[in-house]
Amino acid sequence: MCPPGEFPDVLQAAQAKIFASEMAIRVTNDALQIFGAAGYSRERPLERMARDARMFTIGGGTAQILRTQVASRILGKRLPQTRDGYLKN
């Protein structure tokens, strides 16, 4: 945690976003399983929550890009940001 009025470390912020966005998807998916077809009804707030949870993984950087940034910071070197970067010899 950072002191009030200061910005959090980029690494901690990325880790928190990955965790929170993926946990939101997991929780809403579990709730949809419990509610069944009724969970997809626009009359229930769960349908909106499920859509919003998916958006959280995209807004502010996709989870995969954030994972690459976290790994780059931990390893101390820049990793390729594209799929092609991993496929080149």
MINUMAR-734029 format. One record per residue (C-alpha): x, y, z. Coordinates in steps of 0.1 Angstrom, whole numbers, padded with zeros to 4 digits, always signed. Each point is the difference from the previous one (the first is absolute). Example, Ala and Ser with C-alpha at 12.3 -4.5 7.8 and 13.67 -1.06 7.14 Angstrom:
+0123-0045+0078;+0014+0034-0007;
END
This chain:
+0000+0000+0000;+0012+0035-0007;-0004+0030+0023;-0031+0022-0006;+0006+0025-0028;+0027-0021-0018;-0004-0021-0031;+0003-0038+0004;+0030-0018-0015;-0007-0010-0037;+0007-0036+0008;-0024-0001+0029;-0027+0018-0020;+0003-0025-0029;-0001-0030+0024;-0031+0015+0017;-0018+0006-0033;+0007-0035-0012;-0012-0016+0032;-0031+0022+0004;-0012-0003-0036;+0005-0038-0002;-0017-0004+0034;-0030+0020-0012;-0003-0023-0030;+0003-0031+0022;-0026+0013+0025;-0025+0010-0027;+0005-0033-0019;-0007-0019+0032;-0031+0021+0006;-0012-0006-0035;+0004-0038+0006;-0022+0003+0031;-0027+0021-0017;+0000-0019-0032;-0018+0015-0029;-0017+0026+0023;+0035+0015+0006;+0001+0012-0036;-0033+0018+0002;+0004+0038-0004;-0025+0003+0028;+0026-0011+0025;+0032+0019+0010;+0021-0031-0005;-0001+0003-0038;+0015+0035+0002;+0026-0010+0026;+0012-0028-0023;+0004+0024-0029;+0018+0025+0021;+0023-0027+0014;+0011-0008-0035;+0007+0037-0007;+0023+0002+0030;+0024-0024-0017;+0003+0023-0030;-0001+0035+0014;+0033+0014+0011;+0020-0027-0018;-0009-0036-0006;+0009-0026+0027;+0026-0016-0023;+0018+0033-0007;+0000+0008+0037;+0014-0035+0007;+0028+0006-0025;+0008+0034+0017;+0000-0016+0034;+0024-0027-0012;+0022+0026-0017;+0003+0019+0032;+0007-0031+0021;+0026-0014-0024;+0016+0034-0007;-0002-0003-0038;-0024+0010-0027;-0022-0029-0013;-0017+0000-0034;-0034+0015+0000;-0013-0019-0030;-0008-0036-0007;+0024+0001-0029;+0028+0009+0024;-0003-0033+0017;+0000-0020-0033;+0032+0015-0016;+0032-0020+0003;
END
